Structure formats: C-alpha cells, structure tokens
C-alpha cells in the first residue's frame, strides 16, 4: 500500500492547467480585451466562450471567476486580470469548492427544471462570501429551447452581483437571443509554434527527454487543441519511459513515417502500382493503420496543393527540412488538376476503407485506382491526339 500522504498522480492536462491569463497559450486577442475591460471597469454581465475542444474555454471561465472575486493576498484587492491565487476565493475556485461560483454541465442538465433549480431560484440572493455570484455553464448549446427561454429575462437584466460565463463548441446552436446578451470571445486553435513551445516547457518540467520531431507529430495530431496535445504528451512520455523518439510517437499514434508517406505519394503519381502496394504492405507490417496511411496521403495532397498556390505555406514548423524540400519539389512538378483529382479520390477511398470489413483490402484497391489514373492523358493531350487523327 502507498503511504497515506503520497500525492496521487495528476494527468498533465490538469497539472499544467492555466491559472492566470498570462498562462493561456495563443489567446492574446481575448486576453487583451479582457484586461482593458477590467482596467476600465467595463465588465460584461455575461460572457460566451466558443472554440474547438481543449483550447481553454472552461479554463478561461474559471480565471475570469477568480479575477472577479480575487481580494489579493492582503484582502483589500478589487477585480483584476491577475488573480493572486493565494486568497481564499482564488483557492476555493481553483479547487472547485467555492459556494458562490456554480459550475453546471448543460449536457446533463438540459431542461427548464434544471435551469429553474440551479439558477433562477437562487439568482436574486446575494453572494455568501464573494464579490460576485458566478454561473459557469459548460456546453451551453445542449440546453433545450425552453431552458434558453427561461434564461433570457435573467440574462438581460441580471442583478448587479451576478455574472454568467458560458462555454460551447457549437456556437451556431445557441439562440441569437442569447448571443445578443453576451460578450462573445472566439478562442483560436493554438498555433504550431506556440503548441510546440508549450509542450517543450512541460516536458522539461517533467524531466522527460523528447525529440523535436516527436513534438511536431504530437502537435500535428492535436489539431490546435492544447488539452489533446498535453494528453498525447502524457501518453508519449509513458510510452518512451522518459526518453521519447519520433518513431515511438508514430507507433503510439498508428502513423506511418512521413518520409515513407511521401515515398508512397510519389509512387502513386508515377503510376507504380507494384511499388505502391509493396510500400503500403511494409507500412502495414510495421504497425501503420491503413486508414491512417490514406489520411496521411490526403494531408500530403492538401499540403502540396497549398504550397503550390502559396509557397510560404511550406514554412510549417511541424514539417522537417527534408520533407519541406520534397514538398516544394512536388508542388512545382505537379499540376493542380492532378492534385485535385487525387484529393477527390482519396476522400472517396477514406469512406470506403472506414466502412469495409477488411480495411487493408479496401486500401489496396484504392491505391490500385489511384495509380491507374496517374498516367491517364490530360484533356489537352486527348484533344491533341484527336486532332492528329
């Protein structure tokens, strides 16, 4: 048995959750607006945080709650964008036990009765100990229409001691009558540079050795979500037992080596069906998921197409110099017509592989089709041949 005072392990996404606005990664525009609002004492009655999963919506809501109720270490402070983290209110909110800060999950409390019981019946009462009574409603788009309607009057004219903070990933499902009563903030996806810097800081704090290429793979897989990236980093550190390489991260994520995906891409566009099938088979034997290989091919197709139109897109920090050089060469050599056709066929292939009883067989058939059309003549060539005959 472990000792009673031994601290339980905490996942990285919770351990390194931002505690202040300065800790938030990649949300400078929102932080600047909130700082100016607090400084000018123009604090809205309701905030709406929207963005993809894991970019900091609920975290921002808690930081705002702390800032509104912080009294500073000496107990005399006012609302601030730099909560002290040590006063009774900051600590209670951080630990989720503050009596005047109510968090509600709209996904499991969707009805009008939930809103009446949790909010409307108590909103008129003054806070017990804090400056403001704050209601944080996560996934607010899950509320029923009647629940939204019940909130409208309170949201339009709330008591002076009440603030609402909503978070949602589906802003289009929130009624416009609710949106018009809120100050809206769209939290952005985290940029690759910021994400990699954040992951590097966490890895160093944890004493873990992880290569830059491995961090690039994690950043690409997270698709702009800080929480996803931290969860993947947690898994990668465990997978590598303290020293994690790009190969281990690829194995963990079921990805093929990016260089080999480019090799496969090249074989397909040259019409080398035998070589392409052999490369796919080798990647499958090495543990790559056939669906993931086709996704990687679609990602490469998209990237090369974008590089062809906007060459500066090649300067992606998640792409190695060798891959960048190969991508630029492909972009110069391949016409948009070929890239567009490959993109459309890969989208169709992804659907087929996802539904097929045997993913590898479906992927092989997709590769055969792709290599078959690679050497088909272009419309211009057909017209020229017809004219010659």
C-alpha positions in Angstrom: 0.0 0.0 0.0 1.1 3.6 -0.7 1.7 6.0 2.1 -1.4 8.0 3.1 0.4 11.3 2.4 1.6 10.2 -1.0 0.2 12.6 -3.6 -1.9 10.9 -6.3 -0.7 11.2 -9.9 -2.3 14.1 -11.8 -2.5 14.0 -15.6 -0.6 16.7 -17.4 -3.7 18.4 -18.8 -4.8 19.1 -15.2 -1.4 19.6 -13.6 -0.5 22.4 -16.1 -3.9 23.9 -16.5 -3.5 27.7 -16.8 -4.2 29.6 -13.5 -3.9 33.2 -14.9 -4.4 35.0 -18.2 -0.6 35.1 -18.6 -0.6 31.3 -18.6 -3.1 31.0 -21.5 -1.4 30.0 -24.8 -2.4 31.5 -28.1 -5.3 33.7 -27.0 -3.7 37.1 -26.9 -6.6 39.0 -28.5 -9.1 37.8 -25.9 -6.7 38.4 -23.0 -6.1 42.0 -24.3 -9.8 42.7 -24.5 -10.5 41.3 -21.0 -7.6 43.2 -19.5 -8.8 46.5 -21.0 -12.4 45.8 -19.8 -11.2 45.1 -16.2 -9.0 48.2 -16.2 -11.8 50.4 -17.4 -14.4 48.7 -15.1 -16.5 47.8 -18.2 -17.1 44.1 -17.2 -19.9 42.5 -19.1 -22.8 40.8 -17.4 -22.4 37.6 -19.5 -19.5 36.1 -21.5 -19.8 33.5 -24.2 -16.6 31.4 -24.8 -16.6 29.4 -28.1 -14.0 27.3 -29.8 -12.9 23.8 -30.5 -12.3 21.3 -27.7 -9.4 21.8 -25.5 -8.4 25.5 -26.3 -9.3 26.8 -22.8 -13.0 27.8 -22.7 -13.8 26.4 -19.2 -10.3 27.3 -18.0 -10.8 30.9 -19.1 -14.2 30.9 -17.4 -12.5 29.9 -14.1 -9.8 32.5 -14.5 -12.4 35.2 -15.1 -14.3 34.0 -12.0 -11.1 34.2 -9.9 -10.3 37.7 -11.3 -13.8 39.0 -10.5 -13.7 37.7 -6.9 -10.0 38.0 -6.0 -9.3 40.1 -3.0 -5.5 39.9 -3.1 -3.1 38.5 -0.5 -3.9 41.3 1.9 -7.7 41.1 1.4 -8.1 44.6 0.0 -7.9 44.0 -3.7 -10.5 44.5 -6.4 -11.4 42.8 -9.7 -8.2 42.0 -11.6 -6.9 40.2 -14.6 -4.1 38.9 -12.5 -5.7 36.9 -9.7 -3.3 36.3 -6.8 -4.0 32.6 -6.5 -3.5 32.7 -2.7 -6.6 34.4 -1.3 -9.4 32.3 0.0 -11.6 33.0 -3.1 -8.8 32.1 -5.6 -8.0 28.9 -3.8 -11.6 27.8 -3.4 -12.4 28.5 -7.1 -9.3 26.6 -8.3 -10.3 23.6 -6.1 -13.9 23.8 -7.4 -15.5 24.3 -3.9 -16.5 28.0 -3.9 -20.1 28.3 -2.8 -20.6 31.4 -5.0 -19.2 30.0 -8.2 -21.6 27.4 -9.6 -20.4 25.2 -12.5 -23.1 23.4 -14.4 -22.8 20.9 -17.3 -25.6 21.7 -19.7 -25.1 18.3 -21.4 -26.6 16.5 -18.3 -28.8 19.4 -17.2 -30.7 20.3 -20.4 -34.2 21.0 -19.2 -36.1 24.0 -17.9 -36.4 22.5 -14.4 -32.6 22.3 -14.2 -32.3 26.0 -15.0 -35.0 27.0 -12.6 -33.5 24.9 -9.8 -29.8 25.8 -10.4 -30.1 29.5 -11.5 -33.5 31.3 -11.5 -34.4 30.3 -7.9 -31.1 31.5 -6.5 -30.0 34.3 -8.7 -31.7 37.1 -6.7 -29.9 36.1 -3.4 -26.7 38.0 -2.7 -23.3 36.1 -2.7 -22.5 34.3 0.5 -18.9 35.4 0.8 -17.6 36.7 -2.6 -18.0 39.9 -4.5 -20.0 38.2 -7.3 -22.1 35.2 -7.7 -20.9 33.5 -10.9 -22.7 30.9 -13.0 -20.4 28.9 -15.4 -22.4 26.8 -17.9 -20.4 24.4 -20.0 -21.6 23.1 -23.3 -24.4 25.6 -23.2 -25.7 24.7 -26.7 -27.1 21.5 -25.2 -29.8 23.4 -23.2 -33.4 22.9 -24.5 -35.2 25.8 -26.2 -37.5 26.2 -23.1 -34.4 26.3 -20.9 -32.9 29.1 -23.0 -36.1 31.0 -23.0 -36.3 30.7 -19.2 -32.8 32.3 -19.0 -33.5 35.2 -21.3 -35.0 37.7 -18.8 -32.4 36.9 -16.1 -29.6 37.2 -18.7 -30.9 40.5 -20.0 -31.3 42.2 -16.6 -29.3 40.2 -14.1 -28.8 41.5 -10.5 -25.6 43.6 -10.1 -24.0 40.8 -8.1 -24.4 38.1 -10.8 -22.2 37.2 -13.8 -22.8 34.5 -16.3 -20.0 32.7 -18.3 -21.0 30.2 -21.0 -18.8 27.8 -22.9 -19.7 26.0 -26.1 -18.1 24.1 -29.1 -21.3 24.6 -31.2 -21.9 28.3 -31.2 -24.4 28.0 -34.1 -26.8 26.0 -31.9 -27.0 28.9 -29.4 -30.1 31.1 -30.0 -29.3 34.5 -31.3 -31.4 36.0 -28.5 -28.9 34.6 -26.0 -25.8 35.6 -28.1 -27.0 39.2 -28.3 -27.0 39.4 -24.5 -23.4 38.1 -24.1 -19.9 39.4 -24.9 -18.5 36.8 -27.2 -15.0 35.5 -27.4 -13.8 33.1 -30.1 -10.9 31.1 -28.8 -8.5 30.2 -31.6 -6.7 27.0 -32.3 -3.2 27.0 -30.9 -0.6 27.8 -33.5 2.0 25.1 -34.1 4.9 27.2 -32.8 3.1 28.1 -29.6 2.0 24.5 -29.1 5.5 23.1 -29.5 6.9 25.7 -27.1 4.3 24.8 -24.5 4.9 21.0 -24.9 8.7 21.6 -24.6 8.2 23.6 -21.4 6.0 20.8 -19.9 8.4 18.0 -21.0 11.4 19.9 -19.4 9.4 20.5 -16.2 8.6 16.7 -16.1 12.3 15.9 -16.7 11.3 14.0 -19.8 13.5 13.7 -22.9 11.5 14.0 -26.1 12.8 14.9 -29.6 11.6 17.9 -31.6 10.3 15.6 -34.3 8.2 13.8 -31.8 6.7 17.1 -30.5 5.9 18.0 -34.1 4.0 14.8 -34.6 2.0 15.4 -31.4 1.3 19.0 -32.4 0.1 17.8 -35.8 -2.2 15.2 -34.2 -3.6 17.6 -31.7 -5.0 19.9 -34.4 -4.8 23.0 -32.3 -6.2 21.6 -29.1 -3.9 22.2 -26.1 -5.7 19.6 -24.0 -5.3 16.9 -26.7 -1.6 17.8 -27.1 -1.0 17.5 -23.4 -2.8 14.2 -23.2 -0.8 12.8 -26.1 2.4 14.1 -24.5 1.5 12.4 -21.3 1.0 9.1 -23.2 4.2 9.6 -25.2 6.3 10.1 -22.0 4.9 6.9 -20.6 5.4 5.1 -23.9 9.0 6.2 -24.1 9.8 5.7 -20.4 11.3 9.1 -20.1 13.1 9.3 -23.4 10.7 9.5 -26.4 11.6 9.4 -30.1 9.6 10.2 -33.2 9.4 6.5 -34.0 7.8 5.7 -30.7 5.2 8.5 -31.1 4.4 7.2 -34.6 3.9 3.7 -33.2 1.7 5.1 -30.4 -0.5 7.1 -32.9 -0.5 4.3 -35.5 1.1 6.7 -38.1 3.4 5.9 -40.9 6.8 7.6 -41.2 6.1 10.9 -43.0 9.1 10.3 -45.4 7.6 6.9 -46.3 4.2 8.5 -46.9 5.9 10.9 -49.3 7.6 7.9 -51.0 4.2 6.3 -51.4 2.7 9.5 -52.7 5.5 9.7 -55.3 5.0 6.1 -56.4 1.3 6.6 -56.9 1.7 9.7 -59.0 4.3 7.8 -61.1 1.8 5.0 -61.7 4.0 2.5 -60.0 1.2 0.2 -58.7 3.5 -2.7 -57.7 5.9 -0.4 -55.8 3.0 1.5 -54.1 1.3 -1.8 -53.0 4.6 -3.1 -51.6 5.2 0.1 -49.7 1.7 0.0 -48.2 2.2 -3.6 -47.2 5.5 -2.7 -45.5 3.9 0.2 -43.6 1.0 -2.1 -42.6 3.5 -4.7 -41.3 5.3 -2.0 -39.3 2.0 -1.2 -37.5 0.5 1.6 -39.5 -3.2 1.7 -39.8 -4.4 1.6 -43.5 -6.9 4.3 -42.8 -4.2 6.5 -41.2 -2.0 5.9 -44.2 -4.7 7.2 -46.6 -5.4 10.1 -44.2 -1.7 11.0 -44.4 -1.8 10.8 -48.2 -4.8 13.2 -48.2 -2.9 15.5 -45.8 0.2 15.5 -48.1 -2.1 16.1 -51.1 -3.6 19.1 -49.4 -0.3 20.4 -48.2 1.4 20.1 -51.6 -1.6 21.8 -53.3 -1.5 24.7 -50.8 2.3 25.1 -51.2 1.8 25.2 -55.0 -0.6 28.2 -54.6 1.1 29.9 -51.6 4.8 28.8 -51.4 5.2 30.3 -47.9 2.9 27.6 -46.5 6.0 25.3 -46.8 7.5 27.0 -43.7 5.4 24.9 -41.4 7.3 24.3 -38.1 5.8 20.8 -37.8 7.5 19.8 -41.1 11.1 18.7 -41.3 13.6 20.4 -43.7 13.8 17.3 -45.9 10.0 16.9 -46.1 9.8 20.7 -46.9 12.2 20.3 -49.8 10.4 17.3 -51.2 7.0 19.0 -50.8 8.2 22.1 -52.7 9.7 20.0 -55.5 6.4 18.1 -55.9 4.4 21.4 -55.8 6.5 22.7 -58.7 6.2 19.5 -60.7 2.5 18.6 -60.3 -0.4 20.4 -61.9 -3.4 21.4 -59.8 -5.6 19.2 -62.0 -3.7 16.1 -60.8 -3.7 17.1 -57.2 -7.4 17.9 -57.2 -8.2 14.6 -58.7 -6.1 12.7 -56.2 -7.8 14.7 -53.3 -11.3 13.7 -54.6 -10.3 10.1 -55.0 -8.7 9.9 -51.5 -11.9 11.4 -49.9 -13.9 8.6 -51.5 -11.3 6.0 -50.6 -11.4 7.1 -46.9 -15.1 6.5 -46.8 -14.7 3.0 -48.4 -11.9 2.0 -46.0 -13.8 3.2 -42.9 -16.8 1.0 -43.9 -15.0 -2.0 -45.4 -14.9 -5.3 -43.5 -11.2 -5.5 -44.3 -9.5 -2.1 -44.2 -6.3 -3.3 -45.8 -8.0 -4.8 -48.8 -10.0 -1.6 -49.3 -6.8 0.5 -49.0 -5.0 -1.7 -51.6 -7.9 -1.3 -54.0 -7.8 2.5 -53.5 -4.1 2.5 -54.2 -4.6 0.5 -57.4 -7.2 3.0 -58.6 -5.0 6.0 -57.8 -2.0 4.5 -59.7 -4.2 3.6 -62.6 -5.5 7.2 -63.2 -2.0 8.6 -62.6 -0.9 8.0 -66.2 -4.2 8.8 -67.9 -3.7 11.6 -70.5 -4.9 15.1 -69.7 -7.9 16.6 -71.5 -5.4 18.8 -73.5 -3.4 15.7 -74.6 -6.7 13.9 -75.6 -7.7 16.9 -77.7 -4.3 17.0 -79.4 -4.4 13.2 -80.2 -7.9 13.5 -81.6 -6.8 16.5 -83.8 -3.8 14.5 -85.0 -6.1 11.6 -86.1 
